Amino acid sequence: MLAIIGMVVVVGAVLGGYAIPGGHLAVLWQPFEFVIIFGAGIGAFLITNPSQVVGGTLKAFGTVIKRGPNTTKRPTWSSLACFIRFSS
């Protein structure tokens, strides 16, 4: 869940930061550029990593979205204090 929230924050910050000074959001929609960037990233990942790492990454990919067994339902105060300390 936190990963989804993080993705929404990133996309919102990029789009908002571009639109606030008067940028036209339609300019950002370049579907072929997405294919080029993601294809290059995936290809570079496949080239530079051994098959065990690629397989382990594919198996662990679902855990990015799912809640792990050691996570709490709400952030602890120490993680909040760490975030505030390093974000200012």
C-alpha positions, 0 to 999 in steps of 0.5 A: 500500500505504501508503494502505491501511495509513493507512486501517486505522490511521485506522479502528482509531484511531477505533474503538479510541478510541471503544470503550476508554472503554466506547462501544458500536460498534453506535452508530457504524454509521449507513449513511445517514450515510455516504451523506449525508457522502460524497454531500455531499463528492463533490457539493462537490468537483464543484461547486467544481472545473472539469471538467479537475480532476475528470477529472484526479482520476479518472485519478489516483485509482488511483495512490493505491493503486499503487506509483509509479515513484519509490518505494522498497520501504522507507522511508528513514531521513530520512522516518522521522526526519522522522516521529519529529521531527514526531510528538513 
